[in-house]
Amino acid sequence: MREDPCVTEVPTVRVVDLPADLVLLDVREDDEWQAGHAPGALHVPLGQVPARLDEIPDGEVHVICRSGGRSGQAVAWLTRNGYDVSNVAGGMHAWVDAGRPLVSETGAAPVVR
């Protein structure tokens, strides 16, 4: 998935502005997801997004990664393909800084990697 040079801006939202009933798509790699992620988030690594479009729900979806770069690429691509998506500014680091919950799949305390 390459970023389109014609798309210069992607829709972006700050963590503090996210709705309570959000749909969150986490595009980080498996090891990052397992170390710590938002409860209830959908996990589809960036490179798998085109092949797993059927897993992305209709309606507004907020896309997140560690810091916002990969999610920005996903948002640009998904927007061009008709999805209503926005990039979460600052990614999982901003999520944690805003005091949002984090869970892990490892049994250890959750961390952002």
Secondary structure by P-SEA (a helix, b strand, c coil): ccccccccccccccccccccccbbbbcccaaaaaaccccbbbbbcccccccccccccccbbbbbccccaaaaaaaaaaaaaccbbbbccccaaaaaaaccbbbbccccccccc
